[in-house]
Amino acid sequence: MIKKKSKLNILGSSNRNLKKGVSPVIATVLLVAIVIVIALIIFLWFKGFTQEAVVKFDTNVELVCDEVIFDAQYDGTTLYLSNDGNVPIIDFDVKQTTGGSYETFLLSELDGAFNGLFVAGTVSVLGVEGDEIVLIPILLGKTETNEEKTFVCNERYGKEVAF
């Protein structure tokens, strides 16, 4: 009769009893959790690339910014605005430069009576000061769910007013 030699380690037990690891159930749960977290991260990352479309006059509001025509004049105390186009402007994002630094604010925050610049409308605003300002139009459009949403046009559609 041939005897099998068992391999004993230092403690006197076989190697099979020393194998330790994660049970298959726990490993599966961990893998599923990791996949869900990675999928969520990728989803949120891609969602940041796509914005909800805002529409005005059945056109993407970014394209409507091309049609905005307004004029701004400053006479030393008052800023005069006139809308010469066919697109109502709900507000202006004002980029005010003073002494090399700038700040931005809404024109409606500066003048509480300002409630937009409608087609063929004119308005005067007091309290604007600085070395120069850039007036960037803000339009009101609708989302796919028919909610009203404001859209700030690109700064290239703005008008620079020097003081």
Helices and strands as residue ranges (DSSP letters): G 15-18, H 24-49, E 55-56, E 59-60, H 61-64, G 65-67, E 70-74, E 78-83, E 91-98, E 101-106, H 107-110, E 122-126, E 132-142, E 148-152, G 155-157, E 159-162
